[in-house]
Amino acid sequence: MARTITLPLCALLVLVGCQAQSIPLPKSQKLSSDKVAQIAATIEQKYPKLSTELRSKLLATVVQSLDNMVFVEGGEFQMGDFGWPYDDDPTNLCEWPCGVEPERMGRITMFGNDDFVHPVKLNSYYLSKFQVKLQDFDLFFTVHGKPLFDAEYRSRKDLQYLFQANLPAPTKSWQEAKYYCNWLGQLSGYAVDLPTEAQWEYAARNRGRHVVFPTDNGSLNYGRNFPEPDEMDTFPVDRFVPNPLGIYNLSGNATDWVNDWYDKDYYRYSPIENPQGPDTGTQRIRRGTSVLEDTIATASAVRRWGVEPLQKDYHPTVSFRCSIQSEKAF
């Protein structure tokens, strides 16, 4: 369940000396004006030394992040590589099971760690329709007094195209992604976190349907719902059409960190209800595919793999999106 701030608005304003009134309150598509004012008061209380400009920018970012959340109604589905006919055209996939007996189907991925199809039942939750943007991740660094990463590269004119404000936020570690989502939660009063692996797949498959690719139609229409095969750079988070739930670029731009530890055999002992992943591990899971990878081999909604949670550099193709662990709509 999401937790919301319970103090009356007037009490919150008293706590911060009524300074919250100095921040212009942005309009929200989903939040009440009182809720926006409560978030403003929390920002005032937590960051009293920030300039009015930064506090206003921070408030707008938090509100927009919440407005970007898509409510995903929970349900049951069969998680894992459910199989596909060998000779189907990825640009125009048939409707599963395509008249083919399951035992005669081929595997969607070649990796084997997703082959054990198992039932999963999820509560409702929210998932951001966009990956976190670079400008929002930069603000996270600025608010906490940290220098922006890759400053030496950002100053080069020939590389500035890699640091556009609306590109997916590059990450160096899983923990940074986790901190960012939890930080949004602290400021908003909602249970913001990384999505679980099961939540990611359920949303990518349009609430668990038998679709191979997490696009609007389950197929790859290059240039319309997926990047062209020769593209090599990440692109704005709102490019291309979203999937039927309204979620953008679950594959093909940057990959997404999810909350779970990785175990190649986890599907064999995963609980049915709201699986959270193994209790411990050495690798964290990423989902989706990046613009640099081979599309047919990696772009499916069932592909999973584990990586070290701390990398050497900030990689443009390793990003994340946040979720709200709540069964209630705003």
KEZA-548004 format. One line per 8 residues: their letters; for each residue x, y, z of N, C-alpha, C, O. Coordinates in steps of 0.05 Angstrom, whole numbers. Layout:
// KEZA-548004
A> X Y Z X Y Z X Y Z X Y Z ~ ...
***
This chain:
// KEZA-548004
MARTITLP> 17 -24 0 0 0 0 18 25 0 39 26 13 ~ 9 46 -14 24 71 -14 19 86 12 -3 85 23 ~ 40 99 22 37 115 45 35 144 37 52 153 22 ~ 16 159 47 14 187 41 18 203 66 14 192 88 ~ 26 228 63 30 245 86 3 250 100 -16 258 87 ~ 3 247 126 -23 249 140 -26 274 156 -48 281 165 ~ -5 290 160 -7 315 174 -25 334 158 -23 334 133 ~ -42 350 171 -57 370 157 -38 389 142 -16 394 152
LCALLVLV> -47 399 120 -30 417 104 -21 442 120 2 450 119 ~ -40 453 136 -33 477 152 -10 470 171 7 487 176 ~ -11 446 183 10 439 202 37 436 188 58 444 199 ~ 37 425 164 62 422 149 73 450 143 98 454 144 ~ 56 468 135 66 495 128 77 509 153 97 524 150 ~ 65 505 176 76 517 200 104 506 206 122 521 214 ~ 107 479 201 133 467 207 155 480 191 178 480 200 ~ 149 489 167 170 501 150 167 531 148 178 544 130
GCQAQSIP> 153 543 167 151 571 168 135 583 145 140 606 137 ~ 116 567 134 99 576 112 115 583 87 104 597 70 ~ 140 575 85 156 581 62 147 566 37 153 574 15 ~ 131 545 40 122 529 17 106 546 -2 104 541 -26 ~ 93 568 9 78 585 -8 95 600 -28 85 611 -48 ~ 121 601 -23 139 616 -42 145 600 -67 155 611 -86 ~ 138 574 -67 143 557 -90 118 556 -107 97 549 -98 ~ 120 564 -132 96 562 -150 88 533 -152 104 515 -156
LPKSQKLS> 62 528 -148 52 500 -148 44 492 -177 26 505 -188 ~ 57 472 -188 50 464 -215 23 449 -215 15 438 -195 ~ 10 450 -238 -15 435 -241 -8 405 -246 11 399 -260 ~ -25 388 -235 -20 359 -239 -44 347 -253 -67 355 -249 ~ -38 327 -269 -60 312 -283 -74 292 -264 -97 285 -268 ~ -60 284 -243 -70 262 -226 -72 270 -196 -89 258 -182 ~ -56 289 -187 -56 296 -159 -73 319 -153 -76 337 -169 ~ -85 319 -129 -100 343 -120 -81 366 -114 -57 362 -110
SDKVAQIA> -92 390 -113 -76 413 -107 -65 411 -78 -43 421 -73 ~ -81 399 -60 -71 396 -33 -47 377 -32 -28 382 -17 ~ -48 356 -48 -26 337 -48 -1 350 -60 21 346 -50 ~ -4 366 -80 19 380 -92 31 399 -71 55 401 -68 ~ 13 413 -56 23 431 -35 37 416 -13 57 426 -2 ~ 28 392 -6 41 375 14 69 367 5 88 368 20 ~ 72 361 -21 98 354 -32 116 378 -30 140 376 -24 ~ 105 402 -37 121 427 -35 131 431 -7 154 439 -3
ATIEQKYP> 113 427 13 121 430 41 142 411 49 161 419 64 ~ 141 386 40 162 367 46 189 375 34 209 373 47 ~ 189 386 10 213 395 -3 225 419 13 249 420 18 ~ 207 437 22 216 460 38 229 450 64 250 460 72 ~ 217 430 76 227 420 102 253 405 99 271 408 115 ~ 256 390 77 279 373 73 303 389 61 326 383 67 ~ 297 409 45 318 424 31 314 454 35 309 469 15 ~ 315 465 59 310 493 64 331 512 52 325 536 48
KLSTELRS> 355 501 46 376 519 36 377 519 6 393 535 -6 ~ 361 503 -8 361 504 -37 349 531 -46 331 542 -33 ~ 358 540 -69 346 564 -81 317 559 -88 309 536 -92 ~ 302 581 -90 274 578 -99 272 565 -126 254 549 -131 ~ 291 572 -144 291 560 -171 294 530 -170 280 515 -183 ~ 313 520 -153 318 492 -151 294 477 -138 287 456 -146 ~ 283 490 -117 260 478 -104 236 476 -123 222 456 -123 ~ 232 496 -139 211 496 -158 215 474 -179 197 460 -187
KLLATVVQ> 240 472 -188 246 451 -208 243 423 -196 233 405 -209 ~ 251 420 -171 248 395 -158 218 387 -154 210 364 -159 ~ 202 406 -146 173 401 -143 161 393 -170 146 374 -171 ~ 168 407 -191 157 401 -217 165 373 -226 150 359 -239 ~ 190 365 -219 200 339 -227 185 317 -212 177 297 -224 ~ 181 321 -186 166 300 -170 138 297 -180 128 275 -184 ~ 124 320 -184 97 319 -194 95 306 -221 77 289 -226 ~ 113 313 -239 112 302 -266 118 272 -265 106 256 -280
SLDNMVFV> 136 264 -248 143 235 -245 118 219 -236 114 197 -245 ~ 102 231 -218 78 217 -210 57 217 -232 42 198 -235 ~ 55 239 -246 36 240 -269 43 220 -290 25 211 -305 ~ 69 213 -292 77 194 -312 71 165 -305 75 146 -321 ~ 62 160 -281 56 133 -272 31 122 -285 10 135 -286 ~ 34 97 -295 12 83 -307 1 62 -288 17 46 -277 ~ -24 62 -282 -36 42 -264 -38 16 -279 -51 14 -300 ~ -26 -5 -268 -27 -32 -279 -44 -50 -262 -37 -57 -239
EGGEFQMG> -67 -57 -272 -85 -74 -256 -73 -102 -253 -64 -114 -273 ~ -72 -112 -229 -60 -138 -223 -75 -161 -236 -97 -157 -246 ~ -64 -184 -234 -76 -208 -245 -57 -231 -245 -35 -230 -234 ~ -65 -253 -258 -48 -277 -260 -38 -280 -288 -52 -273 -308 ~ -14 -291 -291 -3 -297 -318 18 -319 -315 27 -326 -293 ~ 25 -330 -338 46 -351 -340 72 -337 -347 76 -329 -370 ~ 90 -335 -328 115 -320 -331 137 -338 -343 140 -361 -334 ~ 152 -328 -362 173 -343 -374 170 -346 -404 152 -336 -416
DFGWPYDD> 189 -361 -415 190 -365 -444 169 -385 -453 173 -409 -451 ~ 146 -375 -462 123 -391 -469 125 -403 -497 107 -418 -505 ~ 146 -397 -512 151 -410 -538 138 -395 -561 118 -381 -558 ~ 150 -400 -585 139 -387 -610 147 -404 -634 168 -417 -634 ~ 130 -404 -655 137 -419 -679 164 -410 -691 170 -386 -690 ~ 180 -428 -700 206 -422 -710 206 -403 -734 224 -386 -736 ~ 186 -406 -752 188 -392 -777 171 -367 -779 165 -357 -801 ~ 162 -356 -756 144 -333 -757 160 -308 -763 184 -306 -756
DPTNLCEW> 147 -288 -775 160 -263 -783 159 -244 -760 137 -236 -752 ~ 181 -235 -748 181 -217 -725 168 -190 -731 161 -175 -712 ~ 166 -182 -756 153 -157 -763 123 -159 -765 109 -139 -767 ~ 113 -184 -764 84 -188 -766 77 -215 -753 69 -234 -766 ~ 81 -216 -727 77 -241 -712 48 -249 -711 30 -233 -710 ~ 44 -275 -712 17 -287 -710 7 -285 -681 22 -278 -663 ~ -18 -291 -678 -30 -291 -651 -26 -318 -638 -35 -339 -649 ~ -12 -318 -616 -5 -343 -602 -30 -359 -595 -49 -347 -586
PCGVEPER> -30 -385 -598 -8 -403 -605 -4 -408 -635 11 -426 -643 ~ -17 -392 -651 -11 -393 -680 -18 -420 -693 -7 -426 -714 ~ -35 -435 -681 -42 -461 -692 -21 -482 -690 -21 -503 -703 ~ -1 -477 -672 21 -496 -668 19 -508 -640 15 -494 -621 ~ 24 -534 -638 24 -547 -612 48 -536 -596 70 -533 -607 ~ 44 -531 -570 66 -520 -554 92 -535 -555 114 -524 -556 ~ 90 -562 -556 115 -579 -557 130 -576 -583 153 -584 -585 ~ 118 -565 -603 131 -561 -629 142 -533 -633 154 -527 -653
MGRITMFG> 138 -517 -613 148 -489 -614 177 -487 -607 188 -504 -593 ~ 190 -466 -617 217 -461 -609 218 -442 -585 197 -430 -578 ~ 241 -438 -574 245 -420 -552 247 -391 -563 258 -386 -584 ~ 236 -372 -547 238 -344 -555 266 -334 -551 277 -319 -568 ~ 279 -342 -529 307 -334 -524 325 -359 -524 315 -382 -523 ~ 350 -354 -526 370 -376 -527 383 -381 -500 402 -397 -498 ~ 375 -367 -479 390 -366 -455 384 -387 -434 401 -394 -418 ~ 360 -398 -434 353 -421 -417 344 -413 -389 331 -429 -376
NDDFVHPV> 351 -389 -379 344 -382 -352 315 -372 -349 306 -366 -328 ~ 301 -371 -372 273 -363 -372 254 -385 -382 230 -380 -386 ~ 264 -409 -386 249 -431 -398 227 -442 -380 207 -453 -390 ~ 231 -440 -354 212 -453 -335 188 -434 -332 188 -415 -317 ~ 167 -440 -348 142 -424 -346 127 -431 -321 123 -454 -315 ~ 119 -410 -306 107 -415 -280 86 -394 -275 88 -372 -285 ~ 66 -400 -258 44 -381 -253 53 -360 -233 68 -365 -214 ~ 44 -335 -239 50 -313 -221 24 -297 -218 9 -292 -237
KLNSYYLS> 19 -288 -194 -5 -272 -188 5 -246 -175 19 -246 -155 ~ -2 -223 -187 8 -197 -178 -15 -180 -168 -37 -180 -179 ~ -10 -164 -147 -27 -143 -140 -24 -120 -160 -5 -119 -175 ~ -43 -102 -159 -41 -78 -177 -18 -60 -168 -10 -61 -144 ~ -7 -45 -186 16 -27 -180 17 -6 -202 0 -5 -220 ~ 36 12 -199 41 32 -220 69 28 -232 87 18 -218 ~ 71 34 -257 97 34 -270 100 59 -287 81 66 -301 ~ 123 72 -286 127 96 -302 126 90 -332 138 71 -341
KFQVKLQD> 112 107 -346 110 103 -375 136 110 -389 141 102 -412 ~ 154 125 -375 180 132 -386 202 123 -368 199 120 -344 ~ 225 118 -380 249 115 -365 257 142 -353 250 163 -364 ~ 271 142 -331 280 167 -318 297 182 -338 315 171 -350 ~ 292 208 -341 307 224 -360 333 234 -347 335 237 -323 ~ 352 240 -365 378 249 -355 375 275 -340 389 279 -319 ~ 358 294 -348 355 319 -334 345 315 -306 352 330 -287 ~ 328 295 -301 317 289 -275 338 276 -257 340 281 -233
FDLFFTVH> 354 258 -269 376 245 -254 397 266 -247 408 265 -225 ~ 403 285 -265 422 307 -259 412 323 -236 428 331 -218 ~ 386 328 -235 375 344 -213 379 329 -186 385 342 -166 ~ 376 303 -186 381 287 -163 409 291 -152 414 294 -128 ~ 429 291 -171 457 296 -163 460 325 -152 473 329 -131 ~ 448 344 -166 452 372 -158 440 378 -130 452 391 -114 ~ 416 368 -125 403 372 -100 419 361 -77 419 372 -55 ~ 434 339 -82 450 327 -61 479 336 -61 496 324 -48
GKPLFDAE> 484 357 -76 511 369 -76 532 353 -89 556 356 -82 ~ 525 335 -107 544 319 -121 550 329 -149 532 339 -162 ~ 575 328 -158 581 337 -185 567 318 -206 564 295 -201 ~ 560 330 -228 548 314 -250 570 295 -261 593 303 -265 ~ 562 271 -267 581 251 -278 588 259 -307 573 272 -321 ~ 611 250 -315 621 253 -342 623 283 -350 618 290 -373 ~ 630 300 -331 631 329 -336 650 335 -359 645 353 -375 ~ 673 321 -360 693 326 -381 682 320 -409 690 333 -428
YRSRKDLQ> 665 300 -411 653 293 -437 630 312 -444 627 319 -467 ~ 615 321 -424 593 339 -430 603 366 -441 588 379 -456 ~ 627 374 -435 638 399 -444 647 398 -473 653 419 -485 ~ 649 374 -484 658 371 -512 634 374 -531 615 359 -529 ~ 637 392 -550 615 396 -569 609 371 -586 586 367 -593 ~ 629 355 -591 625 332 -608 611 309 -593 603 289 -605 ~ 607 312 -567 594 291 -551 569 301 -537 556 285 -523 ~ 561 325 -542 538 336 -528 512 322 -535 492 322 -520
YLFQANLP> 512 309 -559 488 295 -567 482 271 -549 460 261 -548 ~ 502 262 -534 499 240 -516 487 248 -489 480 231 -472 ~ 484 274 -484 475 284 -459 451 302 -461 448 322 -446 ~ 433 296 -480 409 311 -483 391 306 -459 391 284 -447 ~ 376 326 -451 360 325 -426 339 302 -426 334 292 -405 ~ 328 295 -449 306 276 -450 315 248 -458 299 231 -465 ~ 341 242 -456 351 215 -460 348 199 -434 346 210 -413 ~ 348 172 -437 347 156 -412 371 162 -395 394 165 -404
APTKSWQE> 367 163 -369 389 169 -350 409 146 -349 401 124 -342 ~ 434 151 -355 454 130 -352 459 124 -323 458 142 -306 ~ 466 100 -316 472 93 -289 499 79 -287 509 67 -307 ~ 511 81 -264 536 67 -258 530 43 -240 545 23 -240 ~ 508 45 -225 503 23 -206 472 20 -203 457 38 -207 ~ 465 -5 -195 437 -11 -188 429 6 -165 406 16 -164 ~ 446 11 -146 439 25 -121 431 54 -127 413 64 -114 ~ 443 67 -147 436 94 -154 407 95 -164 391 112 -156
AKYYCNWL> 399 75 -180 372 74 -189 353 69 -166 332 82 -165 ~ 360 52 -148 344 47 -124 341 72 -107 319 79 -99 ~ 363 86 -103 362 110 -87 344 131 -99 329 144 -85 ~ 346 134 -126 330 154 -139 300 149 -135 285 167 -128 ~ 292 124 -140 263 118 -137 254 122 -108 233 133 -103 ~ 270 112 -89 263 115 -61 262 145 -53 246 153 -37 ~ 279 161 -65 280 190 -60 254 203 -69 242 219 -55 ~ 244 195 -93 218 205 -102 196 197 -81 177 212 -77
GQLSGYAV> 199 173 -70 180 164 -50 181 181 -25 160 187 -14 ~ 205 188 -16 207 204 8 195 232 4 182 243 23 ~ 198 243 -20 187 270 -25 157 270 -30 143 289 -24 ~ 147 248 -41 119 247 -49 100 234 -29 76 239 -28 ~ 112 217 -11 96 203 8 84 177 -3 68 164 11 ~ 92 169 -27 83 144 -39 106 124 -38 130 131 -36 ~ 99 98 -40 119 77 -39 132 73 -66 127 53 -80 ~ 149 92 -73 163 91 -99 188 73 -97 203 75 -78
DLPTEAQW> 191 55 -116 214 36 -116 219 27 -145 204 34 -163 ~ 240 12 -148 243 -2 -174 221 -24 -176 213 -35 -156 ~ 212 -30 -200 193 -52 -203 207 -78 -198 231 -81 -202 ~ 191 -98 -190 202 -125 -189 204 -136 -218 193 -125 -237 ~ 219 -157 -221 222 -170 -247 195 -179 -257 189 -176 -281 ~ 178 -191 -240 152 -200 -249 134 -177 -257 120 -179 -277 ~ 136 -155 -243 120 -131 -251 129 -121 -278 112 -113 -294 ~ 155 -120 -282 165 -111 -308 154 -128 -331 144 -118 -351
EYAARNRG> 157 -155 -328 148 -172 -350 118 -171 -354 109 -171 -377 ~ 103 -170 -332 74 -169 -334 65 -144 -350 48 -146 -367 ~ 77 -121 -345 71 -97 -359 81 -98 -388 67 -89 -406 ~ 105 -109 -392 117 -111 -419 100 -128 -437 98 -124 -461 ~ 86 -148 -425 69 -166 -440 40 -158 -439 22 -175 -443 ~ 35 -132 -434 8 -122 -434 -10 -138 -415 -30 -150 -423 ~ -2 -138 -390 -15 -153 -368 -14 -183 -373 -34 -198 -370 ~ 10 -192 -381 15 -221 -382 6 -236 -407 5 -260 -406
RHVVFPTD> -2 -221 -428 -10 -235 -452 13 -248 -466 36 -242 -460 ~ 7 -266 -485 28 -280 -499 38 -263 -523 31 -269 -546 ~ 53 -243 -516 65 -226 -537 95 -228 -534 106 -227 -512 ~ 109 -229 -556 138 -233 -556 153 -207 -550 170 -206 -532 ~ 146 -186 -565 160 -161 -562 142 -140 -548 118 -139 -554 ~ 153 -124 -530 137 -105 -514 130 -80 -529 136 -57 -520 ~ 118 -83 -552 110 -60 -569 80 -58 -569 66 -73 -555 ~ 69 -40 -585 41 -35 -586 25 -59 -598 2 -63 -592
NGSLNYGR> 39 -74 -615 26 -97 -629 40 -123 -625 32 -143 -638 ~ 61 -124 -609 76 -148 -604 96 -156 -625 110 -175 -623 ~ 97 -140 -647 116 -144 -669 136 -121 -670 134 -102 -655 ~ 156 -124 -687 176 -103 -690 172 -89 -717 178 -100 -738 ~ 161 -65 -716 157 -49 -740 179 -27 -739 174 -5 -728 ~ 201 -32 -751 224 -14 -749 218 14 -758 206 18 -780 ~ 225 33 -742 220 61 -748 193 71 -739 188 95 -739 ~ 175 52 -731 149 60 -721 145 54 -691 137 71 -676
NFPEPDEM> 152 30 -683 150 23 -655 176 12 -643 177 2 -621 ~ 197 13 -660 224 3 -651 245 16 -669 240 22 -692 ~ 269 21 -658 290 34 -674 299 17 -697 297 -8 -697 ~ 309 30 -718 320 16 -741 345 0 -732 359 8 -713 ~ 350 -23 -745 372 -40 -736 399 -27 -736 417 -36 -722 ~ 403 -6 -753 430 6 -754 433 29 -735 454 42 -735 ~ 413 35 -718 416 57 -698 435 48 -676 435 25 -668 ~ 451 67 -666 471 61 -647 470 78 -621 485 73 -603
DTFPVDRF> 453 98 -621 452 116 -598 424 115 -585 404 111 -598 ~ 424 119 -558 399 121 -545 384 146 -555 396 164 -566 ~ 358 146 -550 341 167 -561 321 176 -540 319 163 -519 ~ 306 198 -545 288 209 -524 268 188 -514 259 170 -529 ~ 262 189 -488 246 169 -475 217 167 -486 204 147 -482 ~ 208 188 -499 180 187 -510 179 182 -540 158 186 -552 ~ 201 173 -551 200 166 -580 185 140 -584 185 123 -567 ~ 173 137 -607 158 114 -616 132 111 -600 128 125 -580
VPNPLGIY> 115 94 -610 89 91 -597 92 73 -572 109 55 -572 ~ 75 77 -552 77 60 -528 63 33 -532 50 29 -553 ~ 66 16 -512 51 -10 -513 22 -5 -506 15 18 -499 ~ 4 -25 -507 -24 -20 -502 -30 -8 -474 -51 4 -470 ~ -12 -11 -455 -16 1 -428 -8 30 -427 -14 44 -408 ~ 5 39 -449 15 67 -449 44 70 -440 52 92 -432 ~ 59 48 -440 87 49 -430 106 48 -454 103 33 -472 ~ 126 66 -453 144 70 -475 170 55 -473 182 53 -451
NLSGNATD> 179 45 -495 207 35 -499 215 16 -477 236 20 -464 ~ 199 -4 -473 207 -26 -454 229 -43 -466 241 -60 -453 ~ 236 -38 -491 258 -52 -504 267 -35 -527 251 -21 -540 ~ 293 -35 -532 304 -22 -556 318 4 -552 331 14 -570 ~ 317 16 -528 330 41 -522 353 36 -502 375 30 -510 ~ 347 38 -476 365 29 -455 352 7 -439 327 5 -439 ~ 367 -10 -426 356 -31 -410 347 -19 -383 354 3 -376 ~ 330 -35 -369 319 -26 -343 330 -43 -320 329 -68 -322
WVNDWYDK> 341 -30 -300 345 -45 -275 318 -52 -262 299 -36 -264 ~ 316 -75 -250 293 -82 -234 303 -88 -206 327 -89 -201 ~ 284 -92 -187 292 -94 -159 305 -120 -151 320 -120 -131 ~ 301 -141 -166 309 -168 -156 338 -175 -158 353 -165 -175 ~ 347 -191 -139 372 -206 -142 368 -226 -165 345 -234 -171 ~ 390 -235 -177 389 -254 -199 397 -282 -189 417 -286 -175 ~ 381 -302 -198 387 -330 -195 376 -343 -220 352 -342 -225 ~ 393 -356 -235 385 -368 -260 363 -389 -256 347 -394 -275
DYYRYSPI> 361 -401 -233 341 -421 -227 317 -411 -211 301 -427 -201 ~ 315 -385 -207 294 -374 -189 266 -382 -198 249 -386 -181 ~ 261 -383 -224 235 -389 -233 225 -416 -223 201 -421 -221 ~ 243 -434 -216 235 -461 -207 225 -461 -178 212 -480 -170 ~ 232 -441 -163 222 -440 -135 208 -413 -128 203 -408 -105 ~ 203 -397 -148 190 -372 -144 162 -376 -132 147 -393 -141 ~ 154 -360 -112 127 -362 -102 107 -352 -123 114 -337 -141 ~ 82 -360 -121 62 -352 -140 54 -323 -136 52 -308 -156
ENPQGPDT> 50 -314 -112 40 -288 -106 62 -267 -102 79 -270 -85 ~ 62 -247 -119 80 -224 -116 109 -231 -111 120 -223 -91 ~ 121 -247 -128 149 -254 -124 168 -230 -123 165 -211 -139 ~ 187 -231 -105 205 -209 -100 234 -216 -108 251 -199 -106 ~ 238 -240 -118 265 -248 -125 279 -262 -101 268 -262 -80 ~ 303 -273 -105 317 -286 -84 323 -267 -61 324 -242 -65 ~ 327 -277 -37 333 -261 -14 360 -247 -15 364 -226 -4 ~ 379 -260 -30 406 -248 -32 418 -258 -58 407 -275 -72
GTQRIRRG> 441 -247 -65 455 -255 -89 479 -238 -94 487 -222 -77 ~ 491 -241 -117 515 -225 -125 509 -208 -149 525 -190 -155 ~ 487 -213 -163 480 -198 -187 452 -188 -185 435 -200 -172 ~ 447 -166 -198 420 -155 -201 410 -159 -229 426 -163 -248 ~ 384 -158 -233 372 -164 -259 367 -139 -275 359 -118 -264 ~ 373 -141 -301 365 -121 -320 345 -133 -340 347 -157 -346 ~ 327 -117 -350 307 -126 -368 306 -108 -393 316 -85 -392 ~ 295 -118 -415 294 -103 -440 319 -108 -456 335 -126 -450
TSVLEDTI> 322 -92 -476 347 -94 -492 355 -65 -499 339 -47 -498 ~ 381 -62 -505 391 -35 -512 392 -32 -542 390 -51 -557 ~ 395 -7 -550 396 0 -579 421 -13 -592 422 -14 -617 ~ 440 -22 -577 465 -33 -588 463 -63 -592 480 -74 -606 ~ 443 -76 -582 442 -105 -582 427 -116 -607 413 -102 -620 ~ 432 -142 -612 418 -156 -633 388 -158 -626 381 -171 -606 ~ 372 -147 -643 343 -144 -636 329 -171 -633 317 -175 -612 ~ 331 -188 -652 316 -213 -651 324 -230 -627 307 -243 -615
ATASAVRR> 349 -230 -621 359 -247 -599 353 -236 -571 351 -252 -552 ~ 350 -210 -569 349 -198 -542 325 -181 -535 320 -174 -512 ~ 309 -174 -555 288 -153 -551 262 -164 -539 243 -148 -535 ~ 260 -189 -533 234 -200 -524 227 -192 -496 244 -182 -481 ~ 202 -195 -490 192 -188 -463 198 -208 -442 194 -203 -418 ~ 209 -231 -449 215 -252 -429 245 -254 -423 253 -268 -404 ~ 262 -241 -438 291 -243 -434 298 -232 -406 288 -211 -398 ~ 316 -246 -392 326 -237 -366 355 -243 -364 365 -263 -375
WGVEPLQK> 370 -227 -349 398 -234 -344 408 -218 -320 398 -197 -313 ~ 429 -229 -307 440 -217 -284 467 -204 -290 482 -214 -306 ~ 472 -182 -277 497 -167 -280 507 -157 -253 491 -155 -234 ~ 532 -151 -252 543 -139 -227 529 -113 -222 525 -96 -240 ~ 521 -108 -197 505 -84 -191 522 -58 -192 510 -36 -192 ~ 548 -60 -192 565 -36 -194 583 -39 -219 598 -59 -222 ~ 582 -19 -236 598 -19 -261 621 1 -258 622 17 -239 ~ 638 1 -278 661 19 -277 653 48 -286 665 67 -277
DYHPTVSF> 634 50 -304 627 76 -316 597 79 -318 582 61 -312 ~ 589 103 -325 561 109 -331 555 101 -360 567 112 -378 ~ 537 82 -363 531 72 -390 505 83 -400 484 79 -386 ~ 504 95 -423 479 106 -433 457 85 -438 434 91 -437 ~ 466 60 -442 446 39 -448 437 24 -423 424 3 -425 ~ 444 33 -399 436 21 -374 420 42 -358 432 59 -346 ~ 394 39 -358 377 59 -345 357 46 -327 361 23 -318 ~ 335 59 -321 314 48 -303 289 65 -305 289 87 -316
RCSIQSEK> 267 53 -295 243 68 -291 232 60 -263 237 38 -253 ~ 216 78 -251 207 73 -224 178 62 -224 164 63 -245 ~ 170 52 -202 143 41 -198 132 52 -171 147 62 -155 ~ 106 49 -168 94 54 -141 81 27 -133 65 16 -147 ~ 90 18 -109 79 -7 -99 53 -2 -84 52 -2 -60 ~ 32 2 -100 6 8 -89 -16 -5 -104 -15 -7 -129 ~ -36 -15 -90 -60 -26 -103 -81 -6 -109 -101 -11 -122 ~ -78 18 -98 -98 39 -100 -91 59 -122 -68 67 -124
AF> -111 68 -137 -106 89 -157 -104 116 -142 -115 118 -120 ~ -91 135 -154 -89 162 -141 -117 173 -137 -119 195 -127
***
